[in-house]
Amino acid sequence: MADQTPPPIPGSAPSSNRTIMIVLAYLGILALIPLLVEKEDREVQWHAKHGLVLLVAEIALFIVLSILQTIVANIPVIGCLAAIIGLLIWFVLTIGILVLHVMCIVKGINGQRFMLPYVSEYANRF
């Protein structure tokens, strides 16, 4: 994960409630609120788009893991062991995603951006 702070965006009018909007940007579907409400604040827009792309990536990851867990769980010899390992993976992944969201919120509140490979690049396209 790269930690870069790009220069401020010129022509971006800061919002009076920027902090709240940046926090909302990383709370799942609530990222739609800053995306639709704060159209003039480009920094809030970036965080909202980043939060939505992050949400979609997380949903895709959980779907893939669910499919893999279902396939492996149906193998007779290792099914029970796979279920236990699967639960452990879900737990670690969920904690990791929570930490990632907290890091993004803290960086955003401090006027920085937490750049994630592929996710940030994709979010920058919009």
Backbone as CSV, one residue per row, in Angstrom:
resi,resn,N_x,N_y,N_z,CA_x,CA_y,CA_z,C_x,C_y,C_z
1,MET,0.843,-1.172,0.000,0.000,0.000,0.000,0.886,1.232,0.000
2,ALA,0.602,2.092,-0.941,1.394,3.307,-1.033,0.727,4.401,-0.217
3,ASP,1.536,5.181,0.440,1.026,6.282,1.252,1.493,7.578,0.618
4,GLN,0.631,8.171,-0.195,0.990,9.378,-0.907,-0.017,10.463,-0.574
5,THR,0.482,11.686,-0.503,-0.395,12.822,-0.302,-0.246,13.737,-1.502
6,PRO,-1.223,13.713,-2.422,-1.122,14.564,-3.592,-1.351,16.020,-3.210
7,PRO,-0.915,16.931,-4.068,-1.147,18.350,-3.776,-2.632,18.660,-3.754
8,PRO,-3.018,19.734,-3.039,-4.437,20.099,-2.991,-4.978,20.352,-4.388
9,ILE,-6.234,20.055,-4.557,-6.880,20.230,-5.848,-7.261,21.692,-6.020
10,PRO,-6.768,22.344,-7.086,-7.137,23.740,-7.288,-8.608,23.872,-7.660
11,GLY,-9.210,24.935,-7.234,-10.604,25.207,-7.567,-11.599,24.425,-6.739
12,SER,-11.151,23.772,-5.709,-12.040,22.992,-4.863,-12.504,23.849,-3.693
13,ALA,-13.806,24.053,-3.615,-14.370,24.846,-2.527,-14.577,23.941,-1.318
14,PRO,-13.850,24.183,-0.200,-14.029,23.309,0.960,-15.415,23.453,1.571
15,SER,-15.946,22.332,1.982,-17.265,22.300,2.581,-17.168,22.637,4.067
16,SER,-18.236,23.183,4.616,-18.257,23.499,6.040,-18.360,22.233,6.900
17,ASN,-18.882,21.174,6.327,-18.994,19.909,7.062,-18.160,18.820,6.396
18,ARG,-16.949,19.172,5.992,-16.059,18.251,5.289,-15.725,17.024,6.134
19,THR,-15.470,17.209,7.408,-15.080,16.093,8.272,-16.171,15.027,8.326
20,ILE,-17.390,15.443,8.520,-18.508,14.491,8.581,-18.662,13.765,7.254
21,MET,-18.524,14.493,6.165,-18.681,13.886,4.849,-17.570,12.889,4.546
22,ILE,-16.352,13.170,4.991,-15.253,12.226,4.764,-15.464,10.961,5.596
23,VAL,-15.965,11.110,6.801,-16.265,9.924,7.622,-17.353,9.095,6.943
24,LEU,-18.394,9.739,6.456,-19.478,9.022,5.773,-18.987,8.321,4.514
25,ALA,-17.972,8.884,3.869,-17.458,8.326,2.624,-16.916,6.913,2.807
26,TYR,-16.520,6.561,4.000,-15.941,5.239,4.241,-16.840,4.343,5.085
27,LEU,-18.124,4.674,5.140,-19.073,3.858,5.903,-20.048,3.147,4.966
28,GLY,-19.506,2.407,4.031,-20.314,1.600,3.125,-21.178,2.423,2.203
29,ILE,-22.437,2.062,2.121,-23.370,2.701,1.194,-23.633,4.163,1.553
30,LEU,-23.296,4.555,2.781,-23.457,5.955,3.181,-22.548,6.890,2.396
31,ALA,-21.609,6.341,1.635,-20.740,7.154,0.784,-21.542,7.872,-0.301
32,LEU,-22.734,7.418,-0.548,-23.583,8.114,-1.531,-23.997,9.495,-1.040
33,ILE,-24.095,9.673,0.265,-24.507,10.977,0.808,-23.510,12.068,0.434
34,PRO,-22.208,11.938,0.765,-21.287,12.996,0.359,-21.135,13.102,-1.152
35,LEU,-21.271,11.982,-1.849,-21.154,12.012,-3.305,-22.264,12.855,-3.931
36,LEU,-23.459,12.769,-3.384,-24.594,13.498,-3.947,-24.784,14.891,-3.352
37,VAL,-24.345,15.087,-2.109,-24.585,16.359,-1.426,-23.472,17.371,-1.667
38,GLU,-22.236,16.946,-1.581,-21.084,17.854,-1.663,-20.448,17.835,-3.053
39,LYS,-21.170,18.310,-4.030,-20.678,18.287,-5.404,-19.596,19.329,-5.674
40,GLU,-19.500,20.359,-4.857,-18.516,21.418,-5.066,-17.176,21.129,-4.397
41,ASP,-17.161,20.278,-3.400,-15.930,19.968,-2.667,-15.273,18.751,-3.317
42,ARG,-14.225,18.990,-4.095,-13.584,17.921,-4.851,-12.879,16.907,-3.949
43,GLU,-12.412,17.356,-2.807,-11.753,16.429,-1.881,-12.772,15.443,-1.302
44,VAL,-13.927,15.933,-0.910,-14.993,15.059,-0.411,-15.455,14.124,-1.524
45,GLN,-15.554,14.633,-2.735,-15.937,13.806,-3.877,-14.946,12.656,-4.072
46,TRP,-13.640,12.972,-3.975,-12.626,11.930,-4.153,-12.790,10.845,-3.091
47,HIS,-12.957,11.246,-1.839,-13.097,10.266,-0.755,-14.383,9.453,-0.914
48,ALA,-15.458,10.081,-1.354,-16.722,9.360,-1.552,-16.581,8.324,-2.670
49,LYS,-15.947,8.708,-3.764,-15.735,7.764,-4.864,-14.804,6.634,-4.429
50,HIS,-13.777,6.979,-3.696,-12.840,5.978,-3.188,-13.565,5.016,-2.250
51,GLY,-14.407,5.538,-1.379,-15.165,4.697,-0.457,-16.117,3.753,-1.167
52,LEU,-16.767,4.231,-2.230,-17.691,3.373,-2.982,-16.951,2.280,-3.742
53,VAL,-15.827,2.624,-4.365,-15.044,1.609,-5.074,-14.500,0.581,-4.077
54,LEU,-14.093,1.037,-2.915,-13.618,0.136,-1.867,-14.739,-0.810,-1.426
55,LEU,-15.939,-0.289,-1.282,-17.089,-1.107,-0.911,-17.366,-2.180,-1.960
56,VAL,-17.350,-1.800,-3.224,-17.601,-2.770,-4.302,-16.511,-3.838,-4.318
57,ALA,-15.249,-3.439,-4.121,-14.146,-4.401,-4.085,-14.310,-5.371,-2.913
58,GLU,-14.741,-4.866,-1.774,-14.945,-5.727,-0.607,-16.089,-6.713,-0.839
59,ILE,-17.169,-6.252,-1.440,-18.296,-7.138,-1.731,-17.863,-8.229,-2.698
60,ALA,-17.101,-7.859,-3.732,-16.613,-8.845,-4.699,-15.701,-9.862,-4.012
61,LEU,-14.845,-9.397,-3.125,-13.947,-10.292,-2.399,-14.726,-11.266,-1.527
62,PHE,-15.744,-10.775,-0.834,-16.546,-11.656,0.014,-17.342,-12.675,-0.816
63,ILE,-17.800,-12.277,-1.993,-18.523,-13.215,-2.862,-17.588,-14.327,-3.328
64,VAL,-16.390,-13.943,-3.767,-15.416,-14.947,-4.221,-15.052,-15.893,-3.079
65,LEU,-14.804,-15.340,-1.898,-14.471,-16.191,-0.753,-15.632,-17.110,-0.365
66,SER,-16.854,-16.630,-0.476,-18.019,-17.468,-0.160,-18.120,-18.644,-1.128
67,ILE,-17.887,-18.367,-2.402,-17.941,-19.434,-3.409,-16.842,-20.464,-3.148
68,LEU,-15.626,-19.979,-2.895,-14.521,-20.902,-2.615,-14.772,-21.717,-1.351
69,GLN,-15.299,-21.083,-0.330,-15.574,-21.793,0.919,-16.650,-22.856,0.708
70,THR,-17.653,-22.546,-0.097,-18.717,-23.512,-0.368,-18.170,-24.716,-1.134
71,ILE,-17.307,-24.444,-2.107,-16.732,-25.547,-2.889,-15.870,-26.442,-2.004
72,VAL,-14.981,-25.832,-1.219,-14.068,-26.607,-0.381,-14.827,-27.318,0.740
73,ALA,-15.863,-26.717,1.267,-16.617,-27.331,2.366,-17.329,-28.608,1.939
74,ASN,-17.578,-28.768,0.640,-18.266,-29.962,0.150,-17.326,-31.114,-0.165
75,ILE,-16.029,-30.912,0.042,-15.082,-32.008,-0.130,-15.125,-32.844,1.156
76,PRO,-15.433,-34.150,1.049,-15.685,-34.960,2.250,-14.561,-34.995,3.282
77,VAL,-13.349,-35.132,2.883,-12.273,-35.341,3.843,-11.885,-34.054,4.563
78,ILE,-11.845,-32.941,3.854,-11.356,-31.695,4.461,-12.455,-30.670,4.718
79,GLY,-13.694,-31.059,4.547,-14.805,-30.123,4.691,-14.894,-29.460,6.049
80,CYS,-14.764,-30.236,7.108,-14.870,-29.691,8.474,-13.707,-28.766,8.787
81,LEU,-12.517,-29.183,8.424,-11.337,-28.358,8.644,-11.426,-27.070,7.820
82,ALA,-11.932,-27.186,6.604,-12.075,-26.015,5.732,-13.067,-25.017,6.322
83,ALA,-14.097,-25.515,6.985,-15.081,-24.622,7.597,-14.447,-23.805,8.718
84,ILE,-13.616,-24.445,9.519,-12.952,-23.740,10.621,-11.953,-22.714,10.081
85,ILE,-11.171,-23.125,9.089,-10.209,-22.198,8.472,-10.950,-21.059,7.788
86,GLY,-12.071,-21.376,7.159,-12.874,-20.343,6.497,-13.368,-19.292,7.478
87,LEU,-13.824,-19.723,8.643,-14.278,-18.774,9.660,-13.131,-17.889,10.140
88,LEU,-11.965,-18.477,10.292,-10.797,-17.714,10.703,-10.426,-16.672,9.640
89,ILE,-10.471,-17.073,8.376,-10.174,-16.137,7.287,-11.195,-14.999,7.268
90,TRP,-12.473,-15.313,7.430,-13.513,-14.277,7.466,-13.255,-13.285,8.595
91,PHE,-12.901,-13.808,9.766,-12.660,-12.957,10.926,-11.478,-12.022,10.675
92,VAL,-10.368,-12.573,10.222,-9.167,-11.759,9.965,-9.433,-10.738,8.870
93,LEU,-10.113,-11.154,7.822,-10.422,-10.242,6.719,-11.338,-9.109,7.173
94,THR,-12.320,-9.410,7.981,-13.237,-8.384,8.485,-12.504,-7.377,9.368
95,ILE,-11.639,-7.849,10.234,-10.849,-6.950,11.080,-9.931,-6.094,10.205
96,GLY,-9.309,-6.698,9.202,-8.436,-5.959,8.293,-9.169,-4.868,7.547
97,ILE,-10.374,-5.159,7.093,-11.177,-4.158,6.381,-11.585,-3.030,7.325
98,LEU,-11.934,-3.373,8.544,-12.271,-2.350,9.535,-11.082,-1.422,9.783
99,VAL,-9.888,-1.995,9.950,-8.678,-1.193,10.149,-8.412,-0.319,8.929
100,LEU,-8.591,-0.866,7.744,-8.393,-0.098,6.515,-9.327,1.109,6.452
101,HIS,-10.591,0.914,6.802,-11.550,2.018,6.792,-11.175,3.091,7.820
102,VAL,-10.753,2.669,8.991,-10.341,3.630,10.017,-9.133,4.429,9.531
103,MET,-8.171,3.754,8.899,-6.999,4.450,8.375,-7.390,5.465,7.298
104,CYS,-8.301,5.087,6.420,-8.766,6.008,5.372,-9.470,7.216,5.985
105,ILE,-10.284,6.991,7.016,-10.991,8.090,7.678,-10.003,9.035,8.345
106,VAL,-9.045,8.485,9.069,-8.067,9.324,9.777,-7.256,10.146,8.778
107,LYS,-6.776,9.501,7.720,-6.012,10.237,6.700,-6.879,11.331,6.070
108,GLY,-8.119,11.010,5.751,-9.009,11.981,5.125,-9.295,13.173,6.019
109,ILE,-9.510,12.939,7.281,-9.776,14.029,8.224,-8.551,14.931,8.353
110,ASN,-7.362,14.342,8.239,-6.124,15.118,8.341,-5.708,15.752,7.021
111,GLY,-6.583,15.700,6.024,-6.300,16.352,4.742,-5.404,15.555,3.827
112,GLN,-5.278,14.268,4.074,-4.437,13.415,3.240,-5.296,12.359,2.565
113,ARG,-4.649,11.594,1.707,-5.327,10.491,1.036,-4.559,9.205,1.271
114,PHE,-5.286,8.140,1.544,-4.676,6.827,1.683,-4.848,6.117,0.351
115,MET,-3.763,5.984,-0.384,-3.817,5.414,-1.723,-3.668,3.892,-1.653
116,LEU,-4.627,3.196,-2.237,-4.597,1.739,-2.305,-4.370,1.327,-3.756
117,PRO,-3.428,0.447,-3.996,-3.200,0.006,-5.378,-4.487,-0.547,-5.988
118,TYR,-4.708,-0.259,-7.223,-5.855,-0.682,-8.017,-7.149,0.000,-7.588
119,VAL,-7.455,0.014,-6.308,-8.707,0.624,-5.843,-8.656,2.134,-6.083
120,SER,-7.589,2.787,-5.664,-7.475,4.229,-5.851,-7.349,4.596,-7.312
121,GLU,-6.612,3.768,-8.060,-6.468,4.028,-9.494,-7.821,3.946,-10.193
122,TYR,-8.619,2.974,-9.827,-9.947,2.822,-10.429,-10.869,3.963,-10.011
123,ALA,-10.796,4.371,-8.746,-11.642,5.456,-8.252,-11.276,6.784,-8.926
124,ASN,-10.018,6.958,-9.290,-9.592,8.198,-9.948,-10.140,8.348,-11.350
125,ARG,-10.637,7.269,-11.939,-11.198,7.339,-13.290,-12.527,8.091,-13.338
126,PHE,-13.194,8.183,-12.219,-14.530,8.804,-12.193,-14.451,10.255,-11.863
